[in-house]
Amino acid sequence: MKKRKLNYRFHNPNTAAETADYILKVFMEVNARKVEAAIREAVGTYPKTHEETNCCEGHPT
């Protein structure tokens, strides 16, 4: 039996710039923790627990 090659086509009504912006937002959301960890590593600060990273958010210490 001969195998059939699948062919997918997607209709995208957005412009190329809008599509790129959407994909960028998705990648940023997915990789936010990795980016934050890389920034902290570059700066040399490491939070001890998850609570420390959010405990004073928006509040003066």
C-alpha distance matrix in Angstrom:
0.0 3.8 6.5 9.4 12.8 15.5 18.7 21.9 25.2 28.5 31.6 34.7 38.0 40.0 41.4 40.1 43.4 43.0 39.5 40.7 43.6 41.5 39.2 42.3 43.9 40.9 40.8 44.6 44.5 41.8 43.6 47.2 48.0 46.7 48.8 51.8 51.5 51.2 54.3 56.3 55.4 56.5 59.8 60.3 60.6 58.7 59.1 59.8 58.2 56.1 59.2 61.2 58.9 59.4 62.8 65.0 62.6 64.8 68.0 70.7 71.3
3.8 0.0 3.8 6.5 9.6 12.7 15.7 19.1 22.3 25.8 28.8 31.9 35.2 37.1 38.3 37.0 40.3 40.1 36.6 37.7 40.8 38.9 36.6 39.7 41.4 38.6 38.5 42.3 42.4 39.8 41.5 45.2 46.2 44.8 46.6 49.8 49.6 49.2 52.1 54.3 53.4 54.4 57.6 58.3 58.8 57.0 57.6 58.5 57.0 54.9 58.0 59.8 57.3 57.9 61.4 63.4 60.9 63.0 66.2 68.9 69.6
6.5 3.8 0.0 3.8 6.5 9.4 12.7 15.9 19.3 22.6 25.9 28.8 32.2 34.0 35.2 33.8 37.0 36.7 33.2 34.2 37.3 35.3 32.9 36.0 37.7 34.8 34.7 38.5 38.6 36.0 37.7 41.3 42.4 41.0 42.9 46.0 45.9 45.5 48.4 50.6 49.8 50.8 54.0 54.7 55.1 53.3 53.9 54.8 53.3 51.1 54.2 56.0 53.5 54.1 57.6 59.6 57.1 59.2 62.4 65.1 65.8
9.4 6.5 3.8 0.0 3.8 6.3 9.3 12.6 15.9 19.3 22.4 25.4 28.7 30.7 31.9 30.8 34.1 33.8 30.3 31.6 34.6 32.7 30.5 33.8 35.5 32.7 32.8 36.6 36.8 34.5 36.4 39.9 41.2 40.0 41.6 44.8 45.0 44.6 47.3 49.6 49.1 49.9 53.0 53.9 54.2 52.6 53.1 54.2 52.6 50.3 53.3 55.1 52.4 52.7 56.3 58.1 55.5 57.4 60.7 63.5 64.4
12.8 9.6 6.5 3.8 0.0 3.8 6.5 9.9 13.2 16.6 19.9 22.6 26.0 27.7 28.8 27.4 30.7 30.5 27.0 28.1 31.3 29.5 27.2 30.4 32.3 29.7 29.7 33.5 33.8 31.6 33.4 36.9 38.4 37.1 38.5 41.8 42.0 41.4 44.1 46.5 46.0 46.7 49.8 50.9 51.3 49.8 50.4 51.7 50.2 47.8 50.9 52.5 49.7 50.1 53.8 55.4 52.7 54.6 58.0 60.6 61.5
15.5 12.7 9.4 6.3 3.8 0.0 3.8 6.6 10.1 13.3 16.7 19.4 22.9 24.6 26.0 24.8 28.0 27.6 24.1 25.5 28.4 26.4 24.3 27.7 29.3 26.7 27.0 30.8 30.9 28.9 30.9 34.3 35.9 34.9 36.3 39.5 40.0 39.5 42.1 44.5 44.2 44.9 47.9 49.1 49.2 47.7 48.2 49.5 47.8 45.3 48.2 49.9 47.1 47.3 50.9 52.6 49.8 51.5 54.9 57.7 58.7
18.7 15.7 12.7 9.3 6.5 3.8 0.0 3.8 6.7 10.3 13.4 16.2 19.6 21.4 22.7 21.6 25.0 24.6 21.3 22.9 25.9 24.1 22.3 25.7 27.5 25.2 25.7 29.4 29.8 28.1 30.1 33.4 35.4 34.4 35.4 38.6 39.4 38.9 41.1 43.8 43.7 44.2 47.0 48.5 48.7 47.4 47.9 49.5 47.8 45.2 48.0 49.5 46.5 46.7 50.3 51.7 48.8 50.3 53.8 56.5 57.8
21.9 19.1 15.9 12.6 9.9 6.6 3.8 0.0 3.8 6.7 10.2 12.9 16.3 18.1 19.7 18.8 22.1 21.4 18.0 19.9 22.7 20.7 19.1 22.7 24.2 21.9 22.8 26.4 26.6 25.2 27.5 30.6 32.7 32.0 32.9 36.0 37.1 36.7 38.7 41.4 41.6 42.0 44.7 46.3 46.3 45.0 45.3 47.0 45.3 42.4 45.1 46.7 43.6 43.6 47.2 48.6 45.5 46.9 50.5 53.3 54.6
25.2 22.3 19.3 15.9 13.2 10.1 6.7 3.8 0.0 3.8 6.7 9.6 12.9 14.9 16.5 16.1 19.4 18.7 15.7 18.0 20.8 19.0 17.9 21.5 23.0 21.2 22.4 25.9 26.2 25.3 27.6 30.4 33.0 32.4 32.9 36.0 37.4 36.9 38.6 41.4 41.9 42.1 44.7 46.5 46.5 45.4 45.7 47.6 45.8 42.9 45.4 46.8 43.6 43.4 47.1 48.1 44.9 46.0 49.7 52.4 54.0
28.5 25.8 22.6 19.3 16.6 13.3 10.3 6.7 3.8 0.0 3.8 6.2 9.7 11.6 13.6 13.6 16.7 15.5 12.6 15.3 17.7 15.7 15.2 18.9 20.0 18.4 20.0 23.3 23.5 22.9 25.5 28.0 30.7 30.5 30.7 33.7 35.4 35.0 36.5 39.3 40.0 40.3 42.6 44.5 44.3 43.3 43.4 45.5 43.6 40.5 42.8 44.3 41.0 40.6 44.2 45.1 41.9 42.8 46.5 49.3 51.0
31.6 28.8 25.9 22.4 19.9 16.7 13.4 10.2 6.7 3.8 0.0 3.8 6.4 9.1 11.5 12.4 15.5 14.0 11.9 15.1 17.2 15.4 15.7 19.3 20.2 19.2 21.2 24.1 24.3 24.3 26.9 29.1 32.1 32.0 31.9 34.7 36.8 36.4 37.6 40.5 41.5 41.5 43.6 45.7 45.4 44.7 44.6 46.9 44.9 41.7 43.8 45.2 41.8 41.2 44.7 45.4 42.0 42.6 46.3 49.2 51.1
34.7 31.9 28.8 25.4 22.6 19.4 16.2 12.9 9.6 6.2 3.8 0.0 3.8 5.5 8.0 9.1 11.9 10.2 8.3 11.8 13.6 12.1 12.9 16.2 17.1 16.6 18.7 21.3 21.7 22.2 24.6 26.5 29.7 29.7 29.3 32.0 34.3 33.9 34.8 37.7 38.9 38.8 40.7 43.0 42.7 42.1 42.1 44.6 42.7 39.5 41.4 42.7 39.2 38.5 42.1 42.6 39.1 39.5 43.3 46.0 48.1
38.0 35.2 32.2 28.7 26.0 22.9 19.6 16.3 12.9 9.7 6.4 3.8 0.0 3.8 6.8 9.4 11.6 9.7 9.3 12.9 14.1 13.0 14.7 17.6 18.1 18.3 20.7 22.8 23.2 24.2 26.6 28.1 31.5 31.8 31.0 33.5 36.1 35.7 36.2 39.2 40.6 40.3 42.0 44.5 44.1 43.7 43.6 46.2 44.3 40.9 42.7 43.8 40.3 39.4 42.8 43.0 39.4 39.5 43.3 46.0 48.3
40.0 37.1 34.0 30.7 27.7 24.6 21.4 18.1 14.9 11.6 9.1 5.5 3.8 0.0 3.8 6.5 8.0 6.0 6.2 9.7 10.6 10.0 12.1 14.5 15.2 15.9 18.2 19.9 20.7 22.0 24.1 25.3 28.9 29.1 28.0 30.5 33.2 32.7 33.0 36.1 37.6 37.1 38.7 41.3 41.0 40.8 40.8 43.5 41.8 38.5 40.2 41.1 37.5 36.7 40.2 40.2 36.5 36.6 40.4 42.9 45.3
41.4 38.3 35.2 31.9 28.8 26.0 22.7 19.7 16.5 13.6 11.5 8.0 6.8 3.8 0.0 3.8 5.4 5.2 6.3 8.6 9.9 10.8 12.4 14.2 15.6 16.8 18.5 20.1 21.5 22.9 24.5 25.7 29.3 29.2 27.8 30.4 33.1 32.2 32.3 35.6 37.0 36.2 37.8 40.7 40.6 40.7 41.0 44.0 42.6 39.4 41.2 41.7 38.1 37.5 41.0 40.8 37.1 37.1 40.9 43.2 45.5
40.1 37.0 33.8 30.8 27.4 24.8 21.6 18.8 16.1 13.6 12.4 9.1 9.4 6.5 3.8 0.0 3.8 5.5 5.1 6.1 8.6 9.9 10.6 12.1 14.3 15.5 16.5 18.2 20.1 21.2 22.4 23.9 27.4 26.9 25.5 28.4 30.8 29.6 30.0 33.4 34.5 33.5 35.5 38.2 38.5 38.6 39.2 42.2 41.0 38.0 40.1 40.5 36.7 36.6 40.2 40.0 36.5 36.7 40.5 42.6 44.7
43.4 40.3 37.0 34.1 30.7 28.0 25.0 22.1 19.4 16.7 15.5 11.9 11.6 8.0 5.4 3.8 0.0 3.8 5.4 5.1 6.1 8.6 9.9 10.4 12.3 14.4 15.3 16.3 18.4 20.1 20.9 21.9 25.6 25.3 23.4 26.1 28.8 27.6 27.5 31.0 32.3 31.2 32.9 35.8 35.9 36.3 36.9 40.0 38.9 36.0 37.8 38.0 34.3 34.0 37.6 37.2 33.6 33.6 37.4 39.4 41.6
43.0 40.1 36.7 33.8 30.5 27.6 24.6 21.4 18.7 15.5 14.0 10.2 9.7 6.0 5.2 5.5 3.8 0.0 3.8 5.5 5.1 6.2 8.7 9.8 10.7 12.5 14.4 15.3 16.7 18.6 20.1 20.8 24.6 24.7 23.1 25.6 28.4 27.7 27.7 30.9 32.5 31.7 33.2 36.0 35.7 35.9 36.0 39.0 37.6 34.4 36.1 36.6 32.9 32.3 35.8 35.6 31.9 31.9 35.7 38.0 40.3
39.5 36.6 33.2 30.3 27.0 24.1 21.3 18.0 15.7 12.6 11.9 8.3 9.3 6.2 6.3 5.1 5.4 3.8 0.0 3.8 5.4 5.1 6.2 8.6 10.0 10.7 12.4 14.2 15.6 16.7 18.4 19.8 23.3 23.3 22.1 24.9 27.4 26.7 27.1 30.3 31.6 31.1 32.9 35.5 35.3 35.1 35.4 38.2 36.7 33.6 35.6 36.3 32.6 32.3 35.9 36.0 32.5 32.9 36.7 39.1 41.1
40.7 37.7 34.2 31.6 28.1 25.5 22.9 19.9 18.0 15.3 15.1 11.8 12.9 9.7 8.6 6.1 5.1 5.5 3.8 0.0 3.8 5.5 5.2 6.1 8.6 9.9 10.5 12.1 14.3 15.4 16.3 17.8 21.3 20.8 19.4 22.3 24.8 23.7 24.1 27.5 28.6 27.9 29.8 32.4 32.5 32.6 33.1 36.1 34.9 32.0 34.2 34.5 30.8 30.8 34.5 34.5 31.1 31.6 35.4 37.5 39.4
43.6 40.8 37.3 34.6 31.3 28.4 25.9 22.7 20.8 17.7 17.2 13.6 14.1 10.6 9.9 8.6 6.1 5.1 5.4 3.8 0.0 3.8 5.5 5.1 6.2 8.7 10.0 10.5 12.4 14.3 15.4 16.0 19.8 19.8 18.1 20.6 23.4 22.6 22.6 25.8 27.4 26.7 28.2 31.0 30.7 30.8 31.2 34.2 33.0 29.9 31.8 32.1 28.3 28.1 31.6 31.5 27.9 28.2 32.0 34.2 36.2
41.5 38.9 35.3 32.7 29.5 26.4 24.1 20.7 19.0 15.7 15.4 12.1 13.0 10.0 10.8 9.9 8.6 6.2 5.1 5.5 3.8 0.0 3.8 5.4 5.2 6.3 8.8 9.9 10.8 12.5 14.4 15.3 18.9 19.3 18.2 20.6 23.3 23.1 23.4 26.3 27.9 27.7 29.3 31.7 31.1 30.8 30.8 33.5 31.9 28.7 30.6 31.3 27.7 27.2 30.8 31.0 27.5 28.0 31.8 34.3 36.3
39.2 36.6 32.9 30.5 27.2 24.3 22.3 19.1 17.9 15.2 15.7 12.9 14.7 12.1 12.4 10.6 9.9 8.7 6.2 5.2 5.5 3.8 0.0 3.8 5.4 5.1 6.2 8.6 10.0 10.6 12.2 14.0 17.4 17.2 16.5 19.3 21.6 21.1 21.9 24.9 26.1 26.0 27.9 30.2 29.9 29.4 29.7 32.3 30.9 27.9 30.2 30.9 27.3 27.3 31.0 31.5 28.2 29.2 32.8 35.2 36.8
42.3 39.7 36.0 33.8 30.4 27.7 25.7 22.7 21.5 18.9 19.3 16.2 17.6 14.5 14.2 12.1 10.4 9.8 8.6 6.1 5.1 5.4 3.8 0.0 3.8 5.4 5.2 6.1 8.6 9.9 10.5 11.7 15.3 15.0 13.6 16.4 18.9 18.2 18.6 21.8 23.1 22.7 24.5 27.0 26.8 26.7 27.1 30.0 28.9 26.0 28.3 28.6 24.9 25.1 28.8 29.0 25.7 26.6 30.3 32.4 34.0
43.9 41.4 37.7 35.5 32.3 29.3 27.5 24.2 23.0 20.0 20.2 17.1 18.1 15.2 15.6 14.3 12.3 10.7 10.0 8.6 6.2 5.2 5.4 3.8 0.0 3.8 5.5 5.1 6.2 8.6 10.0 10.3 14.0 14.7 13.4 15.5 18.4 18.4 18.5 21.3 23.1 23.1 24.4 26.7 26.0 25.7 25.7 28.5 27.0 23.9 25.8 26.3 22.7 22.4 26.1 26.3 22.9 23.7 27.4 29.9 31.6
40.9 38.6 34.8 32.7 29.7 26.7 25.2 21.9 21.2 18.4 19.2 16.6 18.3 15.9 16.8 15.5 14.4 12.5 10.7 9.9 8.7 6.3 5.1 5.4 3.8 0.0 3.8 5.5 5.2 6.2 8.6 10.0 13.2 13.8 13.6 15.8 18.2 18.5 19.3 21.8 23.3 23.8 25.5 27.3 26.6 25.7 25.5 28.0 26.3 23.1 25.3 26.3 22.8 22.6 26.4 27.1 23.9 25.2 28.8 31.4 32.9
40.8 38.5 34.7 32.8 29.7 27.0 25.7 22.8 22.4 20.0 21.2 18.7 20.7 18.2 18.5 16.5 15.3 14.4 12.4 10.5 10.0 8.8 6.2 5.2 5.5 3.8 0.0 3.8 5.5 5.1 6.0 8.3 11.3 11.0 10.8 13.6 15.6 15.4 16.7 19.3 20.4 20.8 22.8 24.7 24.3 23.5 23.8 26.4 25.1 22.3 24.8 25.5 22.0 22.4 26.2 27.0 24.0 25.7 29.1 31.4 32.5
44.6 42.3 38.5 36.6 33.5 30.8 29.4 26.4 25.9 23.3 24.1 21.3 22.8 19.9 20.1 18.2 16.3 15.3 14.2 12.1 10.5 9.9 8.6 6.1 5.1 5.5 3.8 0.0 3.8 5.5 5.3 5.7 9.3 9.6 8.4 10.8 13.4 13.4 14.0 16.6 18.2 18.5 20.0 22.1 21.5 21.0 21.2 24.0 22.8 20.0 22.3 22.6 19.0 19.4 23.2 23.7 20.6 22.1 25.6 27.8 29.0
44.5 42.4 38.6 36.8 33.8 30.9 29.8 26.6 26.2 23.5 24.3 21.7 23.2 20.7 21.5 20.1 18.4 16.7 15.6 14.3 12.4 10.8 10.0 8.6 6.2 5.2 5.5 3.8 0.0 3.8 5.6 5.3 8.5 10.1 9.9 11.3 13.9 14.9 15.5 17.5 19.4 20.3 21.5 23.1 22.0 20.9 20.5 23.0 21.2 18.0 20.2 21.1 17.6 17.5 21.3 22.2 19.1 20.8 24.2 26.8 28.0
41.8 39.8 36.0 34.5 31.6 28.9 28.1 25.2 25.3 22.9 24.3 22.2 24.2 22.0 22.9 21.2 20.1 18.6 16.7 15.4 14.3 12.5 10.6 9.9 8.6 6.2 5.1 5.5 3.8 0.0 3.8 5.8 7.9 8.7 9.8 11.7 13.3 14.3 15.9 17.6 18.9 20.2 21.9 23.1 22.1 20.7 20.5 22.6 20.9 17.9 20.6 21.7 18.5 18.8 22.6 24.0 21.3 23.4 26.6 29.1 29.9
43.6 41.5 37.7 36.4 33.4 30.9 30.1 27.5 27.6 25.5 26.9 24.6 26.6 24.1 24.5 22.4 20.9 20.1 18.4 16.3 15.4 14.4 12.2 10.5 10.0 8.6 6.0 5.3 5.6 3.8 0.0 3.8 5.6 5.3 6.2 8.7 10.0 10.6 12.3 14.3 15.3 16.5 18.4 19.7 19.0 17.8 18.2 20.5 19.4 16.8 19.8 20.3 17.0 18.1 21.9 23.0 20.6 22.9 25.9 28.0 28.6
47.2 45.2 41.3 39.9 36.9 34.3 33.4 30.6 30.4 28.0 29.1 26.5 28.1 25.3 25.7 23.9 21.9 20.8 19.8 17.8 16.0 15.3 14.0 11.7 10.3 10.0 8.3 5.7 5.3 5.8 3.8 0.0 3.8 5.5 5.2 6.1 8.6 9.9 10.6 12.2 14.2 15.3 16.5 17.9 16.8 15.8 15.7 18.4 17.2 14.4 17.0 17.3 13.8 14.7 18.5 19.4 16.8 19.1 22.1 24.2 24.9
48.0 46.2 42.4 41.2 38.4 35.9 35.4 32.7 33.0 30.7 32.1 29.7 31.5 28.9 29.3 27.4 25.6 24.6 23.3 21.3 19.8 18.9 17.4 15.3 14.0 13.2 11.3 9.3 8.5 7.9 5.6 3.8 0.0 3.8 5.4 5.1 6.1 8.5 9.9 10.4 12.1 14.1 15.3 15.9 14.5 12.9 12.7 15.0 13.9 11.5 14.5 14.8 11.7 13.2 16.9 18.3 16.4 19.2 21.8 23.8 23.9
46.7 44.8 41.0 40.0 37.1 34.9 34.4 32.0 32.4 30.5 32.0 29.7 31.8 29.1 29.2 26.9 25.3 24.7 23.3 20.8 19.8 19.3 17.2 15.0 14.7 13.8 11.0 9.6 10.1 8.7 5.3 5.5 3.8 0.0 3.8 5.5 5.1 6.1 8.6 9.9 10.4 12.2 14.2 14.9 14.4 13.1 14.0 16.3 15.9 14.1 17.5 17.4 14.4 16.5 20.0 21.3 19.5 22.2 24.8 26.4 26.3
48.8 46.6 42.9 41.6 38.5 36.3 35.4 32.9 32.9 30.7 31.9 29.3 31.0 28.0 27.8 25.5 23.4 23.1 22.1 19.4 18.1 18.2 16.5 13.6 13.4 13.6 10.8 8.4 9.9 9.8 6.2 5.2 5.4 3.8 0.0 3.8 5.4 5.1 6.2 8.6 9.8 10.5 12.3 13.9 13.7 13.3 14.5 17.4 17.3 15.5 18.4 17.8 14.4 16.4 19.9 20.5 18.4 20.7 23.5 24.8 25.0
51.8 49.8 46.0 44.8 41.8 39.5 38.6 36.0 36.0 33.7 34.7 32.0 33.5 30.5 30.4 28.4 26.1 25.6 24.9 22.3 20.6 20.6 19.3 16.4 15.5 15.8 13.6 10.8 11.3 11.7 8.7 6.1 5.1 5.5 3.8 0.0 3.8 5.4 5.1 6.1 8.5 9.9 10.5 11.8 10.7 10.3 11.0 14.2 14.2 12.5 15.1 14.1 10.8 13.0 16.4 16.9 15.1 17.7 20.1 21.4 21.4
51.5 49.6 45.9 45.0 42.0 40.0 39.4 37.1 37.4 35.4 36.8 34.3 36.1 33.2 33.1 30.8 28.8 28.4 27.4 24.8 23.4 23.3 21.6 18.9 18.4 18.2 15.6 13.4 13.9 13.3 10.0 8.6 6.1 5.1 5.4 3.8 0.0 3.8 5.4 5.1 6.0 8.5 9.8 10.0 9.3 8.2 9.7 12.4 12.9 12.0 15.2 14.1 11.5 14.4 17.4 18.5 17.3 20.2 22.2 23.3 22.7
51.2 49.2 45.5 44.6 41.4 39.5 38.9 36.7 36.9 35.0 36.4 33.9 35.7 32.7 32.2 29.6 27.6 27.7 26.7 23.7 22.6 23.1 21.1 18.2 18.4 18.5 15.4 13.4 14.9 14.3 10.6 9.9 8.5 6.1 5.1 5.4 3.8 0.0 3.8 5.5 5.0 6.1 8.6 9.6 10.3 10.3 12.7 15.5 16.5 15.8 18.8 17.5 14.7 17.6 20.7 21.2 19.9 22.5 24.6 25.3 24.9
54.3 52.1 48.4 47.3 44.1 42.1 41.1 38.7 38.6 36.5 37.6 34.8 36.2 33.0 32.3 30.0 27.5 27.7 27.1 24.1 22.6 23.4 21.9 18.6 18.5 19.3 16.7 14.0 15.5 15.9 12.3 10.6 9.9 8.6 6.2 5.1 5.4 3.8 0.0 3.8 5.4 5.1 6.2 8.4 8.8 9.9 12.1 15.5 16.7 15.9 18.3 16.4 13.6 16.3 19.2 19.1 17.7 19.9 22.0 22.4 22.2
56.3 54.3 50.6 49.6 46.5 44.5 43.8 41.4 41.4 39.3 40.5 37.7 39.2 36.1 35.6 33.4 31.0 30.9 30.3 27.5 25.8 26.3 24.9 21.8 21.3 21.8 19.3 16.6 17.5 17.6 14.3 12.2 10.4 9.9 8.6 6.1 5.1 5.5 3.8 0.0 3.8 5.4 5.1 5.7 5.2 6.2 8.6 12.0 13.6 13.5 15.8 13.6 11.2 14.5 16.9 17.1 16.4 19.0 20.6 20.8 20.0
55.4 53.4 49.8 49.1 46.0 44.2 43.7 41.6 41.9 40.0 41.5 38.9 40.6 37.6 37.0 34.5 32.3 32.5 31.6 28.6 27.4 27.9 26.1 23.1 23.1 23.3 20.4 18.2 19.4 18.9 15.3 14.2 12.1 10.4 9.8 8.5 6.0 5.0 5.4 3.8 0.0 3.8 5.4 4.9 6.4 7.1 10.5 13.2 15.2 15.6 18.3 16.2 14.3 17.8 20.1 20.6 20.1 22.8 24.2 24.3 23.2
56.5 54.4 50.8 49.9 46.7 44.9 44.2 42.0 42.1 40.3 41.5 38.8 40.3 37.1 36.2 33.5 31.2 31.7 31.1 27.9 26.7 27.7 26.0 22.7 23.1 23.8 20.8 18.5 20.3 20.2 16.5 15.3 14.1 12.2 10.5 9.9 8.5 6.1 5.1 5.4 3.8 0.0 3.8 5.5 8.1 10.1 13.4 16.4 18.5 18.7 21.2 18.8 16.6 19.9 22.2 22.1 21.3 23.5 25.1 24.9 24.1
59.8 57.6 54.0 53.0 49.8 47.9 47.0 44.7 44.7 42.6 43.6 40.7 42.0 38.7 37.8 35.5 32.9 33.2 32.9 29.8 28.2 29.3 27.9 24.5 24.4 25.5 22.8 20.0 21.5 21.9 18.4 16.5 15.3 14.2 12.3 10.5 9.8 8.6 6.2 5.1 5.4 3.8 0.0 3.8 5.8 8.9 12.0 15.2 17.5 17.9 19.7 16.9 15.0 18.2 20.1 19.5 19.0 21.1 22.3 21.7 20.8
60.3 58.3 54.7 53.9 50.9 49.1 48.5 46.3 46.5 44.5 45.7 43.0 44.5 41.3 40.7 38.2 35.8 36.0 35.5 32.4 31.0 31.7 30.2 27.0 26.7 27.3 24.7 22.1 23.1 23.1 19.7 17.9 15.9 14.9 13.9 11.8 10.0 9.6 8.4 5.7 4.9 5.5 3.8 0.0 3.8 6.6 10.1 12.7 15.6 16.7 18.7 15.8 14.6 18.2 19.7 19.7 19.8 22.3 23.1 22.4 20.9
60.6 58.8 55.1 54.2 51.3 49.2 48.7 46.3 46.5 44.3 45.4 42.7 44.1 41.0 40.6 38.5 35.9 35.7 35.3 32.5 30.7 31.1 29.9 26.8 26.0 26.6 24.3 21.5 22.0 22.1 19.0 16.8 14.5 14.4 13.7 10.7 9.3 10.3 8.8 5.2 6.4 8.1 5.8 3.8 0.0 3.8 6.7 9.6 12.3 13.4 15.0 12.0 11.0 14.6 16.0 16.1 16.4 19.2 19.7 19.3 17.6
58.7 57.0 53.3 52.6 49.8 47.7 47.4 45.0 45.4 43.3 44.7 42.1 43.7 40.8 40.7 38.6 36.3 35.9 35.1 32.6 30.8 30.8 29.4 26.7 25.7 25.7 23.5 21.0 20.9 20.7 17.8 15.8 12.9 13.1 13.3 10.3 8.2 10.3 9.9 6.2 7.1 10.1 8.9 6.6 3.8 0.0 3.8 6.4 9.0 10.4 12.5 10.0 9.4 13.2 14.7 15.6 16.2 19.4 20.0 20.1 18.3
59.1 57.6 53.9 53.1 50.4 48.2 47.9 45.3 45.7 43.4 44.6 42.1 43.6 40.8 41.0 39.2 36.9 36.0 35.4 33.1 31.2 30.8 29.7 27.1 25.7 25.5 23.8 21.2 20.5 20.5 18.2 15.7 12.7 14.0 14.5 11.0 9.7 12.7 12.1 8.6 10.5 13.4 12.0 10.1 6.7 3.8 0.0 3.8 5.6 7.1 8.8 6.3 6.3 10.0 11.2 12.7 13.6 17.1 17.4 17.9 16.0
59.8 58.5 54.8 54.2 51.7 49.5 49.5 47.0 47.6 45.5 46.9 44.6 46.2 43.5 44.0 42.2 40.0 39.0 38.2 36.1 34.2 33.5 32.3 30.0 28.5 28.0 26.4 24.0 23.0 22.6 20.5 18.4 15.0 16.3 17.4 14.2 12.4 15.5 15.5 12.0 13.2 16.4 15.2 12.7 9.6 6.4 3.8 0.0 3.8 7.1 8.5 6.9 8.5 11.7 12.1 14.2 15.8 19.4 19.3 19.8 17.5
58.2 57.0 53.3 52.6 50.2 47.8 47.8 45.3 45.8 43.6 44.9 42.7 44.3 41.8 42.6 41.0 38.9 37.6 36.7 34.9 33.0 31.9 30.9 28.9 27.0 26.3 25.1 22.8 21.2 20.9 19.4 17.2 13.9 15.9 17.3 14.2 12.9 16.5 16.7 13.6 15.2 18.5 17.5 15.6 12.3 9.0 5.6 3.8 0.0 3.8 5.4 5.5 7.1 9.5 10.1 13.1 14.3 18.1 18.3 19.4 17.5
56.1 54.9 51.1 50.3 47.8 45.3 45.2 42.4 42.9 40.5 41.7 39.5 40.9 38.5 39.4 38.0 36.0 34.4 33.6 32.0 29.9 28.7 27.9 26.0 23.9 23.1 22.3 20.0 18.0 17.9 16.8 14.4 11.5 14.1 15.5 12.5 12.0 15.8 15.9 13.5 15.6 18.7 17.9 16.7 13.4 10.4 7.1 7.1 3.8 0.0 3.8 5.4 5.5 7.1 8.7 11.8 12.3 16.0 16.8 18.6 17.4
59.2 58.0 54.2 53.3 50.9 48.2 48.0 45.1 45.4 42.8 43.8 41.4 42.7 40.2 41.2 40.1 37.8 36.1 35.6 34.2 31.8 30.6 30.2 28.3 25.8 25.3 24.8 22.3 20.2 20.6 19.8 17.0 14.5 17.5 18.4 15.1 15.2 18.8 18.3 15.8 18.3 21.2 19.7 18.7 15.0 12.5 8.8 8.5 5.4 3.8 0.0 3.8 5.4 5.5 5.6 9.2 10.4 14.0 14.2 16.1 14.8
61.2 59.8 56.0 55.1 52.5 49.9 49.5 46.7 46.8 44.3 45.2 42.7 43.8 41.1 41.7 40.5 38.0 36.6 36.3 34.5 32.1 31.3 30.9 28.6 26.3 26.3 25.5 22.6 21.1 21.7 20.3 17.3 14.8 17.4 17.8 14.1 14.1 17.5 16.4 13.6 16.2 18.8 16.9 15.8 12.0 10.0 6.3 6.9 5.5 5.4 3.8 0.0 3.8 5.5 5.2 7.7 9.4 13.0 12.9 14.0 12.3
58.9 57.3 53.5 52.4 49.7 47.1 46.5 43.6 43.6 41.0 41.8 39.2 40.3 37.5 38.1 36.7 34.3 32.9 32.6 30.8 28.3 27.7 27.3 24.9 22.7 22.8 22.0 19.0 17.6 18.5 17.0 13.8 11.7 14.4 14.4 10.8 11.5 14.7 13.6 11.2 14.3 16.6 15.0 14.6 11.0 9.4 6.3 8.5 7.1 5.5 5.4 3.8 0.0 3.8 6.0 7.7 7.8 11.5 12.4 13.9 13.0
59.4 57.9 54.1 52.7 50.1 47.3 46.7 43.6 43.4 40.6 41.2 38.5 39.4 36.7 37.5 36.6 34.0 32.3 32.3 30.8 28.1 27.2 27.3 25.1 22.4 22.6 22.4 19.4 17.5 18.8 18.1 14.7 13.2 16.5 16.4 13.0 14.4 17.6 16.3 14.5 17.8 19.9 18.2 18.2 14.6 13.2 10.0 11.7 9.5 7.1 5.5 5.5 3.8 0.0 3.8 5.8 5.3 9.0 10.2 12.5 12.4
62.8 61.4 57.6 56.3 53.8 50.9 50.3 47.2 47.1 44.2 44.7 42.1 42.8 40.2 41.0 40.2 37.6 35.8 35.9 34.5 31.6 30.8 31.0 28.8 26.1 26.4 26.2 23.2 21.3 22.6 21.9 18.5 16.9 20.0 19.9 16.4 17.4 20.7 19.2 16.9 20.1 22.2 20.1 19.7 16.0 14.7 11.2 12.1 10.1 8.7 5.6 5.2 6.0 3.8 0.0 3.8 5.8 9.0 8.6 10.7 10.0
65.0 63.4 59.6 58.1 55.4 52.6 51.7 48.6 48.1 45.1 45.4 42.6 43.0 40.2 40.8 40.0 37.2 35.6 36.0 34.5 31.5 31.0 31.5 29.0 26.3 27.1 27.0 23.7 22.2 24.0 23.0 19.4 18.3 21.3 20.5 16.9 18.5 21.2 19.1 17.1 20.6 22.1 19.5 19.7 16.1 15.6 12.7 14.2 13.1 11.8 9.2 7.7 7.7 5.8 3.8 0.0 3.8 6.1 5.2 7.0 6.9
62.6 60.9 57.1 55.5 52.7 49.8 48.8 45.5 44.9 41.9 42.0 39.1 39.4 36.5 37.1 36.5 33.6 31.9 32.5 31.1 27.9 27.5 28.2 25.7 22.9 23.9 24.0 20.6 19.1 21.3 20.6 16.8 16.4 19.5 18.4 15.1 17.3 19.9 17.7 16.4 20.1 21.3 19.0 19.8 16.4 16.2 13.6 15.8 14.3 12.3 10.4 9.4 7.8 5.3 5.8 3.8 0.0 3.8 5.5 8.3 9.5
64.8 63.0 59.2 57.4 54.6 51.5 50.3 46.9 46.0 42.8 42.6 39.5 39.5 36.6 37.1 36.7 33.6 31.9 32.9 31.6 28.2 28.0 29.2 26.6 23.7 25.2 25.7 22.1 20.8 23.4 22.9 19.1 19.2 22.2 20.7 17.7 20.2 22.5 19.9 19.0 22.8 23.5 21.1 22.3 19.2 19.4 17.1 19.4 18.1 16.0 14.0 13.0 11.5 9.0 9.0 6.1 3.8 0.0 3.8 6.8 9.4
68.0 66.2 62.4 60.7 58.0 54.9 53.8 50.5 49.7 46.5 46.3 43.3 43.3 40.4 40.9 40.5 37.4 35.7 36.7 35.4 32.0 31.8 32.8 30.3 27.4 28.8 29.1 25.6 24.2 26.6 25.9 22.1 21.8 24.8 23.5 20.1 22.2 24.6 22.0 20.6 24.2 25.1 22.3 23.1 19.7 20.0 17.4 19.3 18.3 16.8 14.2 12.9 12.4 10.2 8.6 5.2 5.5 3.8 0.0 3.8 6.4
70.7 68.9 65.1 63.5 60.6 57.7 56.5 53.3 52.4 49.3 49.2 46.0 46.0 42.9 43.2 42.6 39.4 38.0 39.1 37.5 34.2 34.3 35.2 32.4 29.9 31.4 31.4 27.8 26.8 29.1 28.0 24.2 23.8 26.4 24.8 21.4 23.3 25.3 22.4 20.8 24.3 24.9 21.7 22.4 19.3 20.1 17.9 19.8 19.4 18.6 16.1 14.0 13.9 12.5 10.7 7.0 8.3 6.8 3.8 0.0 3.8
71.3 69.6 65.8 64.4 61.5 58.7 57.8 54.6 54.0 51.0 51.1 48.1 48.3 45.3 45.5 44.7 41.6 40.3 41.1 39.4 36.2 36.3 36.8 34.0 31.6 32.9 32.5 29.0 28.0 29.9 28.6 24.9 23.9 26.3 25.0 21.4 22.7 24.9 22.2 20.0 23.2 24.1 20.8 20.9 17.6 18.3 16.0 17.5 17.5 17.4 14.8 12.3 13.0 12.4 10.0 6.9 9.5 9.4 6.4 3.8 0.0
